[in-house]
Amino acid sequence: MTGQNNSYVHPEAKIGSNVEIGPFTYIEKDVVIGDGTWIGPNVTIFNGARIGKNCRIFPGAVISGIPQDLKFDGEMTTAEIGDSTTIREYVTINRGTSYADKTVVGSNCLLMAYAHVAHDCILGDNVILANSVNLAGHVEIDDWAIVEGMVGVQQFLKIGAHSFIAATSFVRKNVPPFVKAAREPLAYVGVNSIGLKRRGFKTEQINRIHEIYRILFVKGYSISNAVEIIQNELEDSPEKDHILDFIKNSDNGIIKGLQQLPREQFS
C-alpha cells in the first residue's frame, strides 16, 4: 500500500505499534518491524528484515539487500537488528546466505553513516561502527567493540569484546578482546583501559588483563609459548578464560604486538 506521505509499505509487512515511517520509504512483504521504531525518509527495507523495538533508521539506509556473493542462489535468509539500535544515513546491511542463514546486528548498537555490514556478519550488543566502516562477509564482532572510521575488515575474521580499532586500519587477523589495535600492519598497542573503566571493570580486573597481554605481546614469547605460560602460571579468572578461549578459536590467527613485528614493516 502507498501511504499518505508517499511511502510504500506492503500490506503483509508486520509493523508494530507506534512505528513512524517517513516519506518515500519502501518496505517489502516479508518484513517485521518492532514497536516504537522510527524510520526516516528514503529508507529501503527488503524482504527478510527483522527489526527490533525502538530502533532509529536514518535516510538512505538499505536493510536486508541480497548478499553481494556470487554463490547466493536466492535462498530465504534474514537480516536481524536488535532493539534500540541506531542505523545512520546510507548504512547498508545485507541479509545472510545459506552459510549462516542470517546477518545479525545486536541491540543498542550504533552504525554511523556509510557503514556496510555484509552477508552472514554477526555483531553483538553495544557495538559501534563509525563512519565508512566496511565489513566483508562472515565477520564477527563481540559486545562493546568500537571500530573507528574508514576501517576495513577482511572476511571470516573476529573482533573481540571491548576492543578498540583505530581509524583507517585494515584488519587482516583476529583482534582479541579488551585491546586497542592500531598502525599498519594492524598490531596490539595496549589494553583498552579507558573503555573498560567506563563499563565498570575493576582495577584488579584491568591489571590481570594487562599482565596477560604483556606475556602475550610484549615479552618476546611466541604465541604458543605465551599461551602456555598464561595457562600454567597466572591465576584463574574470567578474563584469562575469555582471552585464551578467543585465541584457541582463532583459526585465522591473531594480530601481533608492536615488539613482534620488524620496524621496517610499519608504514
C-alpha positions in Angstrom: 0.0 0.0 0.0 1.1 3.6 -0.6 0.9 5.8 2.4 -0.3 9.4 2.5 3.3 10.5 2.8 4.2 8.7 -0.5 5.9 5.8 1.2 5.2 2.2 0.1 4.5 -0.4 2.8 3.5 -3.9 1.6 0.1 -4.8 3.2 1.5 -8.0 4.6 4.6 -6.4 6.3 4.3 -6.7 10.1 4.6 -3.3 11.5 4.4 -2.8 15.3 2.6 -0.1 17.2 3.8 3.5 17.3 6.1 3.0 14.3 6.8 6.1 12.4 7.6 5.8 8.7 8.9 8.8 6.7 8.0 9.8 3.2 9.4 7.9 0.1 10.4 4.9 2.2 9.9 1.4 0.7 9.1 -1.7 2.8 8.6 -5.1 1.2 6.3 -8.0 2.2 8.5 -10.3 4.4 9.5 -7.6 6.9 9.0 -7.3 10.7 9.4 -4.0 12.5 9.1 -3.8 16.3 7.1 -1.3 18.3 8.3 2.3 18.7 10.8 2.2 15.8 11.4 5.4 13.8 12.1 5.0 10.1 13.2 8.2 8.3 12.5 9.2 4.7 14.0 7.4 1.7 14.8 4.2 3.6 14.6 0.8 1.7 13.8 -2.3 3.7 13.8 -5.5 1.7 12.3 -9.0 2.3 14.0 -10.8 5.3 14.4 -7.7 7.5 13.7 -8.3 11.2 14.0 -5.0 13.1 13.6 -4.7 16.8 11.8 -2.2 19.0 12.7 1.4 19.4 15.3 1.5 16.6 16.1 4.6 14.6 16.9 4.2 10.9 18.0 7.3 9.0 17.6 8.4 5.4 19.2 6.4 2.7 19.7 3.2 4.7 19.2 -0.1 2.9 18.3 -3.0 5.1 18.3 -6.7 4.0 19.5 -6.3 0.5 20.6 -9.5 -1.2 24.2 -10.6 -0.5 27.0 -9.4 -2.7 28.1 -13.0 -3.0 28.1 -14.9 -6.4 27.3 -18.1 -4.5 24.0 -16.7 -3.4 21.2 -18.6 -5.1 18.1 -16.8 -3.9 17.7 -18.8 -0.6 15.4 -17.4 2.1 17.6 -15.6 4.7 17.3 -12.7 7.1 18.9 -9.5 8.3 18.2 -9.1 12.0 18.6 -5.9 14.0 18.1 -5.9 17.8 16.2 -3.4 20.0 17.3 0.3 20.4 19.9 0.2 17.6 20.6 3.3 15.5 21.3 3.0 11.8 22.6 6.3 10.4 22.5 7.6 6.8 23.3 5.3 3.9 24.2 2.3 6.0 23.8 -1.0 4.1 23.1 -4.3 5.9 22.9 -7.3 3.6 21.0 -10.4 4.6 22.7 -13.8 5.0 23.4 -16.7 2.7 22.9 -20.4 3.3 26.2 -20.4 5.2 24.6 -18.9 8.3 21.1 -18.1 7.1 21.3 -14.6 8.6 23.1 -11.4 9.2 22.8 -10.1 12.8 23.2 -6.7 14.4 22.6 -6.7 18.1 20.8 -4.4 20.4 21.9 -0.9 21.5 24.4 -0.7 18.5 25.3 2.5 16.6 26.2 2.1 12.9 27.3 5.5 11.6 26.9 6.9 8.1 28.0 4.8 5.1 29.0 1.7 7.1 28.5 -1.6 5.3 27.7 -4.9 7.0 28.0 -7.8 4.6 26.3 -11.2 4.5 26.5 -13.5 7.5 28.2 -11.0 9.8 27.3 -11.3 13.4 27.5 -8.2 15.6 26.9 -8.4 19.3 25.3 -5.8 21.6 26.5 -2.2 22.1 28.8 -2.4 19.1 29.8 0.9 17.4 30.9 1.1 13.8 32.0 4.6 12.9 31.6 6.3 9.5 32.5 4.3 6.4 33.5 1.1 8.2 33.3 -1.8 5.7 32.8 -5.4 7.0 33.3 -8.2 4.5 31.2 -11.4 4.8 31.2 -13.6 7.8 32.8 -11.1 10.2 32.0 -11.5 13.9 32.2 -8.6 16.3 31.6 -9.2 20.0 29.8 -7.0 22.5 31.1 -3.4 23.2 33.7 -3.3 20.5 34.3 0.0 18.8 35.6 0.3 15.2 36.6 3.7 14.2 36.1 5.4 10.8 37.1 4.0 7.5 38.3 0.6 8.8 38.1 -2.4 6.5 37.7 -5.9 7.9 38.6 -8.9 5.9 36.1 -11.8 5.6 35.8 -14.6 8.3 37.6 -12.5 11.0 36.7 -12.0 14.6 36.9 -8.8 16.7 36.8 -9.5 20.5 34.6 -7.8 23.1 35.6 -4.4 24.5 38.2 -3.9 21.8 39.0 -0.7 20.1 40.3 -0.4 16.5 41.9 2.9 15.3 40.6 4.8 12.3 41.7 3.9 8.8 43.0 0.5 9.9 42.8 -2.7 7.8 42.0 -5.8 9.8 43.7 -8.9 8.4 43.9 -11.0 11.6 41.6 -11.6 14.5 41.6 -8.9 17.2 41.5 -10.3 20.8 39.2 -8.9 23.5 40.0 -5.9 25.6 42.7 -4.5 23.4 43.5 -1.3 21.4 44.7 -2.0 17.9 46.3 0.4 15.5 49.2 1.0 13.0 49.8 -0.7 9.6 50.0 -3.6 9.7 47.4 -3.7 12.5 49.0 -4.5 15.9 48.3 -4.6 19.6 49.2 -1.2 21.1 47.7 -1.6 24.6 44.8 -2.6 26.7 41.5 -0.6 26.2 41.7 0.6 29.8 39.6 3.7 29.4 36.8 1.8 27.8 36.9 -0.9 30.4 36.7 1.6 33.3 33.7 3.2 31.7 32.0 -0.1 31.6 32.6 -0.9 35.2 35.7 -3.1 35.2 37.6 -3.0 38.5 41.2 -2.1 38.7 42.2 -5.7 39.6 40.5 -7.0 36.5 42.2 -4.5 34.3 45.6 -5.3 35.9 45.0 -9.0 35.2 44.3 -8.2 31.5 47.4 -6.1 31.3 49.6 -8.9 32.7 48.1 -11.4 30.2 48.8 -9.2 27.2 52.3 -8.3 28.5 53.1 -12.1 28.3 51.3 -12.5 25.0 52.6 -9.5 23.1 55.4 -7.6 24.9 57.9 -10.1 26.5 59.0 -11.7 23.3 57.4 -15.2 23.5 55.8 -17.0 20.6 52.1 -17.1 20.8 52.1 -20.8 21.7 54.7 -20.3 24.5 52.8 -17.3 25.8 49.6 -19.2 25.9 51.3 -22.0 27.9 52.7 -19.6 30.4 49.4 -17.8 30.9 47.6 -21.0 31.3 50.1 -22.5 33.8 51.4 -19.5 35.8 48.6 -17.0 36.0 45.7 -17.3 38.4 42.4 -18.4 37.0 39.9 -15.6 36.2 37.1 -14.9 33.8 39.4 -12.5 31.9 42.0 -15.2 31.4 39.4 -17.8 30.2 37.9 -15.2 27.8 41.2 -14.4 26.2 42.5 -17.9 25.9 39.2 -19.2 24.5 39.3 -16.4 21.9 42.9 -17.4 20.9 42.0 -21.1 20.8 39.1 -20.4 18.4 41.0 -18.0 16.1 41.7 -20.3 13.2 42.9 -17.3 11.1 45.5 -16.2 13.8 45.6 -13.1 15.9 47.3 -9.7 15.4 50.8 -9.3 16.8 52.3 -6.8 19.2 54.5 -3.9 18.0 57.5 -5.6 19.5 56.8 -8.8 17.5 57.0 -7.0 14.1 60.1 -5.8 12.3 60.2 -2.0 12.4 60.5 -1.8 8.6 57.0 -3.4 8.3 55.4 -0.2 9.6 54.3 2.5 7.2 
